[in-house]
Structure formats: structure tokens, C-alpha cells
Amino acid sequence: MNLDELKIGQIAKILAVQESLFRDKLMEMGCVPGALIKTILRAPMGDPMAFELEGYTLSMRKAEAKTISIQLIKQNI
Amino acid sequence: MAGNSNKTFVLAGNPNAGKSSLFNELTGMRQKITNIPGTTIENKKGTVKLDSGNALLIDTPGTYSMFPKSLDEIEAVKVINSDAPPDCLIYVADASNLKRNLFYFSQLADLKLPMILVLNMVDVANFKGVVIDTERLEKELGIRIFKVNARSGEGIAALKEALDQKQFVPHYDFKAIAESEHESRYDAIDHLLQKAVGIKNPVEMLSSKLDKLATHPVWGYIIFLGILFLIFQSVFTLAEYPMRWIESGFESLSNYLSASLPDHWIKSLFVNGIIAGLAGVVVFVPQITILFFFMVLLEDTGYMARVSFITDRMLRSLGLSGKSVIPLLSGAACAIPAIMSTRTIENWKDRLITIMVTPLMSCSARLPVYTLLISMAIPNKMILGFMNLQALVLLAMYVLGTAAALLAALAFKFILKHDIPSFFIMELPLYHTPRWKNIWTTCWQKATSFITEAGKVILIVSIVLWFLASYGPKPEQTVSIQEVEQLDQSYAGKIGKSIEPVIKPIGFNWKIGIALITSFAAREVFVGTMSTIYSVENEDDHEQIRNKMRKDTDPATGQPVYSLAVVLSLLVFYAFAMQCMSTLAVVYKETKQWKWPVIQFFYMTGLAYIGSFIVYNLFS
């Protein structure tokens, strides 16, 4: 499962970040394997999305979220 | 007496960690003023008064890592990596978001420079249930840590005192392994924070509730458009009173001078040249200040990032990015800082397109031109009881400029060849209450720099123009000391008439032609030029410029010169034409190639001519 499929309110653990031009940027921002991430907002038309991780809000486009593979931990809370 | 301690301190940290607030608190007003409101995009220098003497403090743009992705970040890292490293790095971290804030910290710690860690926004961290054991953290890192509230000034005194003392080099090992640098760093930070940070029950932040509204598919846009409408309504209505005072002040001044000074060419120079020119422009300072106030306010509260978020999808299809919103909206105040703020856009093509189209956004220099023209041709009445018709037409001008900018972006998207995909990985900072002190300072700086910068140009242009409009060639001698009877016999009149054939198709006469030439350097000069031209023509009549222009009739037809068609054509011309030398200069500076300002000049001015031609023929 990839991060772009994570629904609002769901929490997941990051498993891996695919190689890309923005991989370093994603990892600097805290998207490293093992980190917990929660979807909190979707812009109109579902793109970009915003996530909560490490106590702050990070936004990225769907295409960028697609490069992050995750494991679902908690359904809607 | 406090001497110079020759020490240099550098403020570093992530964006939104509060570096600039801390910089302001530490330096007071002893700082070099930069021209860019909102986010820091250049290194700023200031002086800190310490007991041992004055020290230099450098504020750097917020950065997430030592490997910068955008131009503003490159600037920040340059200072730290420079040949003369600072005596101490003051790392500002947002305590509510410590893990990510410590990532860049850990990279800097590897440089083995003396460091101080400043934890800002501890109150927000407490809200989120984060409890930080500062003593433990100090012991682990081996450096001193200070908790401050950069907004209220809490903890600043203790920090200042510490700056005078010996600083320590961090000794924590962040175990950065080359091939998995990010993961190993984050692991090491995790390990560190487990020892020193506890989590209690968090409170739901107001920010997340506000965000649900601000990014709502319907409400999000309604709120955004509502805010924009409110701004433009305020620019028109709030500024009305100060503008009236300024107008009547200048009117009595010129009446007084023309009554008391002897009849001499100097009197004419003062009354019809300098004062007429300055009055035309100073009167718009209230509007410009109000516009800047709102722009800074939107960025300072964190709302601008939400606008980026909800507009990214749409802007992307036009070849821009959500990050283009800040330059585009700031372009409504002034294109120069707006173009400089594109440095935060990582992708070259996104950035270039933003630079190319931003000057189409109606800037505050166009405001005096719009206001004068609208007040001449559009009746001042209310529609549906609450909307002022003039304000509505003004709003339409802004919509026109925005639409032109977006369409031009689309055109550039297909013309420019560049295939590196862009990304939009961005923090949405917490909302916070505006820092009124910062906002007032910015507004004050803007207003004064407008008066001095624009004032200088307008003063010179007014004097030259007064001469050209008052004197003219005579058959016997080239320069006559005697004033010519008619404006059309003067040098200015001759120049205007020589370009009349070119501008006749878009409805402009030779008087407007003079103003077009003089306002090439800066748009607002149009108003000053009109004031001067009409003052020279009607020497004894010191009424407001718009009334003078309204009374002007075409000698051939007896119809008013400024008919609806002419005024609308002028409005469109000023909306699109590239008439700002400073913008062209800054575009060259930011792109490092002459071809971009040249292309910009020709496409915008071409658009203006075609647009005016269509509008003039449609309405006449």
C-alpha cells in the first residue's frame, strides 16, 4: 500500500521511500522508514494531500505520496 | 562605552521556527532593512548589544538540511560554510516539532562549531502534550539550551547574557552513515529524544480545526475570495479619508504659494511642476500602505501556505505551482519583492514562469493610475446597497490582471522546454496571531520607501516635464525663455504629437502620449505627469487633477477627451504594459539572462497594445 491511498484519519507506518528526485527532500522532512504518518487533509479534487508526522503538518502531491510505501496501523480514529 | 566585540553569531534553523522573531528581539531595530516582507529569503544582518560590546548577528533563511533545494536555502548554507565561520551558531528549534527540527541541527553539529540550542514555542509543545527535559538534553548534547518565547520576549535576557560567555561544541554522535544518512540521523535523534522528551495528553489544536475550513472544497475558496474582496474594499474605503486630507493639504499649499510668490518662472516651477507632480502621487500612499498591510498579514498568520495548498492543483495545470501563489499575490503589492520571493520555488521552470507572469498582477503602482481613471469615468454609486461601483471596477482590473497572468503562464508552459518534474513537499505551519510589531514596521518601511524612491523619480520627471511643457521651440531661436502660449507648441507637446500616429488607434491623444513616455520608468509617474500637464495648461486653476481632466474637450469635436472608451483603453494599457524599469532589472538579476526581461517587455507591451485596441474599438 502506498501513502496516496491512506484515507483521512488513518495512521500508517512508513516502510520505504522509492528512489526519485525528491527522495532526499521527503526523508529530510521526516518521511523515513519506521515513522508514523496520518492523513489529515486533502485539497479539493484530492490533490495535494496533507499528513501529520512528528508533530507537524506536511503537504505533498499525490504523485509524491505514491513513492512512499506504508503499512496500515490504525483505521479511522 | 560598549566597544565592538567582533563576534559573529548566525541564526539557523527550519522555516517557521521563529528565527526572525528572535532576530528582531535580539537586535531591536538595529538591523539592515531588506525590501522583502514576510518570509526571510536573504541573509539579514543586525547588531546585538552585549555587555562586552556589539556583536554581529546574521539571520538566515529557514532550511531543512545542509543540502539546499532552493536558492534561499543555498544562501543560508553559504554563510555557515563560509571561510570565516561564525563564532557561534544559534540554532532555533520549534519545540513542538523537535524531531524534524533536530535533523538540520544534527548536520550542523557535525561541523563541530560552537552552538547554542534555542527551543522556541514551548507553549505550543505543551499544548501538544510534549514535555522536554532540558537539563537531560543539555547533558546529552553537551551544549547550552534556552527556552524562549520569541514573540513575547520571554527568556531573551538569559540568552543574551549567555552570548557573552564561552560556547560549547556539541559532542553527541549523530552516527550519520553515508549511504543511509537520513535514516541513521533520524534513528540517532529518536534515541536522543526518548531520553529527554515525554508525551502527555495532547489537546486538539485550533490550527487543525481551522484547516478543515480553510481547505474545504467549497468554503476554502469562498473564504479565500472573501478575504481578497475585503482587502480591495478596504483599500478603497479606508484610504478615502487620509487621501482627502492629503489632497486638500496640497491644494491649500499650492494656493498659498501662488498667492504669496511673485510672478516669476520659479513660482511656476514650484506650483505647476514640483508640487503638482508630488501631490499626484503622495495622495496614494494610504492605499499602498493598506495593501501592503494585508499582504504581510496573510503571510504572517500562516494562511498563505493554505492558499498554496488549495490552489496547487489548478496552478499546476497552468505550468505554475502552489508555491507561485505567494509571488503572485505579493505582486499585487509590488512585483520586485514578489519576483525575489520566487527563490523558494525549487523547480527552475515553475520559478521562471512565475517570474515572467508576476508583473501582470496589478501592483500598487498601478493603483494611482486606476483610481484616477476610474474616478473620472465610473460613477461613484452603490450597487445592491453594499457594493461600490468604483470598487467593483477596480476589482475587475485585478481580476483582469490575474487572468492575464494565468493565461500567460499557460502559454509559457507550452513554449518553454524543460522536463525536470517539480514537487510540492511543503510544511503547513501552525496558524499564529499576527506579530503586529513586525507588520507595522514593514508597512512603515514600505510607505517611506515609496515616498522616497518614487518621490525622487517623480520629482525629476516633474521638473523636466515642467520645462518641456512650459517652453517650446520658436522659429528664430531653438530655446525660448518666454513661456509658450499653448501646451501643444511646447517641446513636450511636439514629442507627444510625434508619437500620436502610433497611439491614435488605441484612442490616445498626444497629451496621453507624453504621459506614456514619462511613465515608462514607473507607472505611477502617469498621475504626476497628468497633474503637471494640466497645471501648466491652466495656470491659475488649482483644482483636483481629475476635474481638470474631465473638463478637457477635443477641439475638433467638442466631446470630452476622456470618454468611457478612452478611459477603459487606458486602464487596459496600464494593466498589461511593462512600464517598470526596476522590475526589468530585478528579472535580469534573478534569471541572470538578458533575454527574459527583453521577452517580458515585448510580450507585455504587445499584449497591452492589442488589448487596448480591442477595448477602444468595442466601446467607441
Interface residues (C-beta under 8 A of the other chain):
Chain A: L21 F22 D24 K25 L26 M27 E28 M29 G30 V32 P33 G34 A35 I40 L41 R42 A43 P44 M45 D47 P48 A50 E54 G55 Y56 T57 L58 S59 M60 R61 A63 E64
Chain B: Y64 S65 F67 K69 D94 S96 N97 L98 K99 R100 F103 Y104 K128 V130 H182 E183 Y186 D187 S207 S208 D211 K212 T215 H216 P217 G220 Y221 F309 I310 D312 R313 R316 G322 I420 P421 F423 F424 I425 M426 E427 L428 P429 L430
